[in-house]
Amino acid sequence: MCLIALAWRAHPRWRLVLAANRDEFHARPTLPLARWTDTPAVVGGRDALHGGGWLALRGARLAAVTNVRRPPEREGRSRGELVADLVRADTPVTPALDALAGAAPGFRPFNLLVHDGETLGFATNLPGAPRAGEDGRAFAMRLLAPGVHGVSNGDLDAPWPKTARLMARLDAWRTSADAAGDAPDLAPLFDALADPAAAPDDALPDTGVGLELERLLSPAFIRGARYGTRASTVVLIGAGEARIVERRFGPDGVFEGETDLRA
């Protein structure tokens, strides 16, 4: 996962609204949104290479992860393990993230969101985070306050152009007629996730990958023959209900299908 915007306790019906894009190499084997065969209570896409996930639900419980862009990326355990383990767990958010502190340095750099039905937490092993963990490497966690938040491949709520644009459009949607009623119109959220606009050079983050790659990665929706946006996902979680909708894309952004499930 490379881009997430969410509205937390900011809508009268939906406790959590989340819109996200997953960017990945098109050659990486991936399973579409479905019930997991080994854990049918879990719904989500799945990394067929390591068996983990990037965004998954089990009822109202949610786990989602983004990578952190700080080259050179260190070796470590797959970030997808975090999603697979935490979406299956019954532990409340705070102790679940507390327990992760010791193991976090062993994973590739991540930003992690976990929702247990009542609480939404964030954790990261982003370089520069407060020191924790058994080997002294970085780890930090926090509970999110109500409102609209966003994260891409850097800090939570960092004002990267694509993150700020997606947050603004989600904020506008949550107070619009599109978000009302039993069948909210998700088209504006998917339109926001499909935004191909690149950021101007003076607004780009400096993550150490060079200006050309920063430009290529700056749109919300990335079209490429080898690498690009492979899934756009919207999640709605309310009292006793959870819905996840995934749109999938192939090389050069060609639409490949849509799945709409209740968790």
C-alpha positions as CSV (number, residue, x, y, z in Angstrom):
1,M,0.0,0.0,0.0
2,C,1.3,3.4,-0.9
3,L,-1.4,6.0,-0.2
4,I,-4.1,6.1,2.5
5,A,-6.6,8.7,3.5
6,L,-9.1,8.1,6.3
7,A,-11.9,9.8,8.1
8,W,-12.0,8.6,11.7
9,R,-15.1,9.3,13.8
10,A,-15.9,12.1,11.4
11,H,-19.2,10.8,9.8
12,P,-22.5,10.2,11.6
13,R,-22.9,6.6,10.3
14,W,-19.4,5.4,9.3
15,R,-17.0,5.3,12.1
16,L,-14.1,4.7,9.7
17,V,-14.0,5.6,6.0
18,L,-10.7,4.7,4.3
19,A,-9.5,5.2,0.7
20,A,-6.3,3.7,-0.4
21,N,-4.1,2.9,-3.4
22,R,-1.6,0.0,-3.6
23,D,1.3,0.6,-6.0
24,E,3.5,-2.4,-6.9
25,F,5.4,-4.1,-9.7
26,H,2.9,-5.7,-12.1
27,A,4.9,-8.9,-12.2
28,R,4.5,-9.5,-8.4
29,P,1.9,-12.3,-8.0
30,T,-1.2,-11.0,-6.2
31,L,-4.6,-12.4,-5.3
32,P,-7.6,-10.1,-5.7
33,L,-10.0,-9.1,-2.9
34,A,-11.7,-12.2,-1.5
35,R,-12.2,-14.3,1.6
36,W,-8.9,-15.8,2.6
37,T,-9.0,-19.6,2.1
38,D,-7.1,-20.3,5.3
39,T,-9.1,-17.7,7.4
40,P,-12.5,-17.3,5.7
41,A,-13.5,-14.6,8.3
42,V,-10.8,-12.3,6.8
43,V,-11.4,-10.4,3.5
44,G,-8.7,-8.6,1.6
45,G,-6.3,-8.8,-1.3
46,R,-3.2,-11.0,-0.8
47,D,0.4,-11.1,-1.7
48,A,0.9,-14.5,-3.4
49,L,4.6,-14.2,-3.0
50,H,4.8,-14.1,0.9
51,G,1.2,-14.8,1.9
52,G,0.7,-11.5,3.7
53,G,-1.6,-8.6,2.8
54,W,-1.6,-4.8,2.5
55,L,-5.2,-4.1,3.7
56,A,-7.6,-6.6,5.3
57,L,-10.8,-6.8,7.3
58,R,-12.2,-9.3,9.8
59,G,-15.6,-7.8,10.7
60,A,-14.8,-4.3,12.0
61,R,-11.2,-5.2,12.6
62,L,-8.8,-3.7,10.0
63,A,-5.1,-3.7,9.4
64,A,-3.3,-1.8,6.6
65,V,0.3,-1.0,5.9
66,T,2.3,1.2,3.7
67,N,6.0,1.0,3.0
68,V,8.4,3.8,4.0
69,R,10.6,5.2,1.2
70,R,14.0,5.7,2.7
71,P,16.7,4.1,0.5
72,P,18.5,1.9,0.7
73,E,15.7,-0.3,2.0
74,R,17.0,-2.7,4.6
75,E,16.3,-6.4,4.4
76,G,13.8,-7.8,6.9
77,R,10.5,-9.6,7.3
78,S,7.7,-8.8,4.9
79,R,5.4,-5.9,5.9
80,G,2.4,-8.0,4.8
81,E,3.0,-10.3,7.8
82,L,1.9,-7.5,10.0
83,V,-1.5,-7.2,8.3
84,A,-2.1,-10.9,8.3
85,D,-1.2,-11.3,12.0
86,L,-3.0,-8.3,13.3
87,V,-6.2,-8.7,11.4
88,R,-6.5,-12.2,12.8
89,A,-5.7,-11.2,16.3
90,D,-8.3,-10.4,19.0
91,T,-6.0,-8.2,21.1
92,P,-7.1,-4.5,21.4
93,V,-5.1,-1.9,19.5
94,T,-3.0,-0.5,22.3
95,P,-1.6,-3.8,23.7
96,A,-1.3,-5.2,20.2
97,L,0.9,-2.3,19.1
98,D,2.8,-2.3,22.4
99,A,3.7,-5.9,21.8
100,L,5.0,-5.1,18.4
101,A,7.8,-2.8,19.6
102,G,10.3,-5.5,20.1
103,A,9.7,-7.1,16.7
104,A,9.2,-4.0,14.7
105,P,12.9,-3.4,13.9
106,G,13.0,-6.8,12.2
107,F,10.5,-5.7,9.5
108,R,11.2,-3.7,6.4
109,P,10.2,0.0,7.0
110,F,6.5,0.3,7.5
111,N,3.6,2.5,8.5
112,L,0.8,0.5,10.1
113,L,-2.9,1.2,10.9
114,V,-4.9,-1.1,13.1
115,H,-8.6,-0.7,14.0
116,D,-10.3,-3.0,16.6
117,G,-13.8,-1.7,16.2
118,E,-13.5,1.1,18.8
119,T,-9.9,2.4,18.6
120,L,-7.6,3.3,15.6
121,G,-3.9,3.1,16.2
122,F,-0.8,3.9,14.1
123,A,2.7,2.5,14.4
124,T,5.9,2.9,12.4
125,N,9.5,1.9,12.4
126,L,10.3,4.9,10.2
127,P,13.9,5.9,10.7
128,G,14.0,8.8,13.1
129,A,11.1,7.6,15.2
130,P,11.6,7.4,19.0
131,R,14.0,4.7,19.9
132,A,12.6,1.4,21.1
133,G,12.9,-2.2,20.3
134,E,15.4,-4.7,21.6
135,D,18.2,-3.6,19.3
136,G,17.5,0.1,19.8
137,R,16.1,0.7,16.3
138,A,13.2,3.0,15.7
139,F,9.6,2.4,16.7
140,A,6.7,4.7,17.6
141,M,3.0,4.3,18.1
142,R,0.0,6.5,18.8
143,L,-3.8,6.5,18.9
144,L,-5.5,8.6,16.2
145,A,-7.7,11.5,17.2
146,P,-11.0,12.0,15.3
147,G,-10.7,13.7,12.0
148,V,-9.2,13.2,8.6
149,H,-5.7,11.7,8.4
150,G,-3.4,10.5,5.6
151,V,-0.2,8.6,5.1
152,S,1.9,7.7,2.1
153,N,5.5,6.5,2.2
154,G,6.6,9.0,4.9
155,D,5.3,10.4,8.2
156,L,1.6,10.2,9.2
157,D,-0.2,13.4,8.0
158,A,3.0,14.6,6.2
159,P,1.8,17.2,3.6
160,W,2.9,15.3,0.5
161,P,0.8,16.7,-2.4
162,K,-1.0,13.5,-3.3
163,T,-1.8,12.8,0.4
164,A,-3.1,16.3,1.0
165,R,-5.2,16.1,-2.2
166,L,-6.8,12.8,-1.3
167,M,-7.4,13.9,2.3
168,A,-9.2,17.1,1.0
169,R,-11.4,15.1,-1.3
170,L,-12.3,12.6,1.4
171,D,-13.1,15.5,3.7
172,A,-15.4,17.0,1.1
173,W,-17.1,13.7,0.4
174,R,-17.9,12.9,4.1
175,T,-20.0,16.0,4.4
176,S,-21.7,15.8,1.0
177,A,-24.9,14.2,-0.2
178,D,-22.8,11.4,-1.7
179,A,-22.0,10.1,1.7
180,A,-25.5,10.0,3.0
181,G,-28.1,7.2,3.2
182,D,-27.8,3.5,3.1
183,A,-26.1,3.3,-0.3
184,P,-23.4,6.0,-0.3
185,D,-21.9,7.0,-3.7
186,L,-18.3,5.9,-3.7
187,A,-17.6,7.3,-7.2
188,P,-16.1,10.5,-5.9
189,L,-13.6,8.6,-3.7
190,F,-12.6,6.3,-6.6
191,D,-12.2,9.4,-8.8
192,A,-9.9,10.9,-6.2
193,L,-7.8,7.7,-6.1
194,A,-7.6,7.8,-9.9
195,D,-6.1,11.3,-9.9
196,P,-3.1,11.2,-12.3
197,A,-1.8,14.7,-11.5
198,A,1.9,15.0,-10.8
199,A,3.1,17.4,-8.2
200,P,5.3,20.4,-9.1
201,D,9.0,19.9,-8.4
202,D,9.0,22.5,-5.6
203,A,6.3,20.5,-3.7
204,L,7.9,17.1,-4.0
205,P,9.2,15.3,-0.9
206,D,12.9,14.4,-0.8
207,T,13.0,10.7,0.2
208,G,16.5,10.1,-1.3
209,V,15.4,8.4,-4.5
210,G,16.2,11.3,-6.8
211,L,14.1,13.9,-8.6
212,E,13.1,11.8,-11.6
213,L,11.7,9.0,-9.4
214,E,10.0,11.5,-7.0
215,R,8.2,12.9,-10.1
216,L,7.1,9.5,-11.3
217,L,5.8,8.5,-7.8
218,S,4.0,11.8,-7.1
219,P,0.5,11.1,-8.6
220,A,-2.1,9.4,-6.5
221,F,-2.6,7.0,-9.5
222,I,0.5,5.8,-11.2
223,R,0.4,4.4,-14.7
224,G,3.3,2.3,-15.8
225,A,4.2,-0.7,-17.9
226,R,6.2,-2.4,-15.1
227,Y,5.2,-0.6,-12.0
228,G,2.0,1.3,-11.0
229,T,-1.2,1.4,-9.1
230,R,-2.6,-2.1,-9.0
231,A,-5.6,-1.7,-6.6
232,S,-7.8,1.2,-5.4
233,T,-9.8,0.3,-2.3
234,V,-12.6,2.0,-0.3
235,V,-13.6,0.7,3.2
236,L,-16.6,1.7,5.2
237,I,-17.0,0.6,8.8
238,G,-20.0,1.4,10.9
239,A,-22.0,-0.1,13.8
240,G,-22.3,-3.8,13.0
241,E,-21.4,-3.4,9.4
242,A,-18.3,-3.2,7.2
243,R,-17.9,-3.0,3.5
244,I,-14.8,-3.1,1.3
245,V,-14.7,-2.4,-2.5
246,E,-11.6,-3.0,-4.6
247,R,-10.9,-1.9,-8.2
248,R,-7.9,-3.6,-9.9
249,F,-5.6,-2.4,-12.6
250,G,-3.0,-3.9,-14.9
251,P,0.0,-2.4,-16.7
252,D,-0.5,1.1,-17.9
253,G,-3.6,1.5,-15.6
254,V,-5.9,-0.8,-17.6
255,F,-9.0,-1.7,-15.5
256,E,-9.1,-5.4,-14.7
257,G,-12.2,-5.7,-12.4
258,E,-14.0,-4.7,-9.2
259,T,-15.1,-6.7,-6.1
260,D,-17.5,-5.5,-3.4
261,L,-17.7,-7.5,-0.2
262,R,-19.2,-7.3,3.3
263,A,-16.8,-8.2,6.0
